[in-house]
């Protein structure tokens, strides 16, 4: 398969990726050659476009051959196979890396100015390049997206070697490639026009995409790091409130997780698009988490959620907004335990893959409308949720997501969770009257 130019390659790749249209996708182009391809993909999917800044570390006497790559956020990948084959030593490698690091910083300033990268937290990061050769730059880009909280990473290119899946080393959740020819030697051999892309073209692609698809928050929006005071401890969190928010949902994460949970952040992004605010916060300090008994102390976790609820009600930005609870795994038990407290007064509760049974005798005291979401392949938890549902006296519903396991890692299942939670909260949350 051959392409006239990068624009044609992008249009054909966009057609292959049509199944992603309508999902929460951010397209990340690799400068410079990958950006025109990514711009066509972003337009085809009606998705926002950003760059993922990566620099190849070329062999000193053969710069087109990559011995590794570096990227934003300090991400670094070294191809030991190329190093051994070329005999490049640590001194030469360090010299190349220092030079490319300067270029990386200059490109960031040129392409973005003072603008922050588009958030991929809880979203699908679609990494696009004009092709893959050694795979080093693609691996770095995927790792950057992962470090920034992407819930799912798809790497898409027009052309790559037959063994490119092995070269990627599992850094992407999904690989899409239009052609993997047997005679692959270099990306450029499959383009009639492989003219080098300059910075002006990259900037123009970004400006056109920004004008077409603006996902920026309005002037009244809030998105900031916060500190929640809970008794004698201070807990880190993030408060996000869209313009004209109709309510705010406090998240209680499960054991072994934190406010950075990619799954919770994925759900939170979906709630933001529906006009709901979120508070994602750590239920325990780092020192407390070291004691595994605390992770399963539902009374302690529920107490922290109650403290966070009081903190929210004292926040000027949240005044008058209804508050809901979203709990995952053991965090769902904490959410229901807290919801049974007369001081909590949540407008609605949603449990994802939860253990409501751990809320024990407090379940009949819950008055908030409660949605229990479980995976169809999570048999034990389904039974526990059915037993708990029988003890609830409030409005409630049990929703089973077909084929989903406990963590909802199967394609499309977390989207189903997000849609169900969004609908439950928007149906049951109205401005609070306190």
Beta strands, then each sheet from edge to edge (+ up, - down):
strand 1: 25-29
strand 2: 48-51
strand 3: 54-59
strand 4: 62-71
strand 5: 76-78
strand 6: 124-129
strand 7: 152-159
strand 8: 174-179
strand 9: 222-230
strand 10: 233-241
strand 11: 247-252
strand 12: 276-281
strand 13: 322-328
strand 14: 348-352
strand 15: 369-375
strand 16: 396-401
sheet 1: 2+ 1+ 6+ 7+ 8+
sheet 2: 3+ 4- 5+
sheet 3: 9+ 10- 12+ 11+ 13+ 14+ 15+ 16+
end
